[in-house]
Amino acid sequence: MPSLSPHNVSFKPGDKGGFFVVRGGKEDTYWIAEAPDDNHLKAYIAIVSEGLDNTLKKFYLITIVKYIHWTGPIYFNFIRPFHHLVVTKMAKAGVQYTGVTRKEK
């Protein structure tokens, strides 16, 4: 899998974004992608940027799961305990890559 960096992330629908397929986006605003086809469910990830002032931004990481078969809820409940771990690790990797410091509330 190719390494993603802020310089090579595509916003063009249909392009690859690492593991995901880009569904839409606008640079410095949002990025939406879909996980590869699955028989049980469709999974989407979105990253939304909110400008706080001239130098700070707040990012929201959103995941959406749509069940497409009756086995979808069963499948997702099996992987649910790991979902937050994987998404959190992805977000932390993005923050570390950019060198941005994380501010706790």
N, C-alpha and C positions, 0 to 999 in steps of 0.2 A: 504494500500500500504506500503511495507516495506521501511524503511528509507535507503537511500544510503549514503555511506561514501567512501572516497578514498580506504578504506581497503576491501570493499565488492563489488566493481564494477567489473562485469565480462566482459571479452573481447571475450568470446566464442560465436560464432554465434548461435542464437537460444535461448540463455539464456535471462532471464528477466533483465531489467535494470530499475527498478521502473515501470513507465507507459509504457516504451518502450520495444521492442524486439531488442537485440543486433544483428547487421548484420556483424560487423567486428571490429577489433581494434588491437592495439599494445601498450602495456603499455608504458607510458611516450611519446607517439607519436601521436596517434589518437584513436578516438572511434566513431563509426557510429551506429545509431539505427533507428528503424522504429516505428512509432506510430501504434497502433492496426488497423486492417482492417477497412476501411470506404468505403461506396458505391460510394462516390463522388471523393475522391482523396487519394493519398498516401503521407504521410508526413515523412520526414527524418530529423534527427538532427545529426550533426557531431561536435566534439570538437577536434581541432588540436593544438598540443603543439609545440612551437618553442623555442629552447634554445637560450637565449641571451648571457649568460655567465655561469660560474659555479654555480651561485646562483639564477639567474633570468630566468623566462620563460614567454613567451607571449602566450596567449590562444586565438584561434579564434573559435567563435561559429557560425556555419553555419546551416541554415535551407533550406530545399528543398521541394517544393510541386509539385507533378506530378498529373495532372488531369486525371482521368480514366473514366469520364462520362461527358456529356455536362453540367451537373449541378455542376461540380467541381468549375469552375470559379465563379459561383453565390454563392455557399456555402462559398468559401474562401473569397470572397469580403465582405460577411456578417461578418466573424470573423476577417478579416484583421486588423481592428482598435485595436483589443485586442492582436493580435499576438506579436507585439513588446513588449507590457507590460508584457506578460507572459514569453517570452524568456529573457527579461532583469531581471525580478524577479528571474528566475531560475539561471542565471549567477551570480547575486549578492549573492544568497543563497550559491552557491558553493564557492565563494570567502570568504564569512563570515565563512563558515564551516572550511575552511583550515587555517583561520587566516592570510591570505595573504593580504597585503595592496595593494590597487589599485593605480596605477600611471597614472595620467592624462597626455595627451600630451600637 
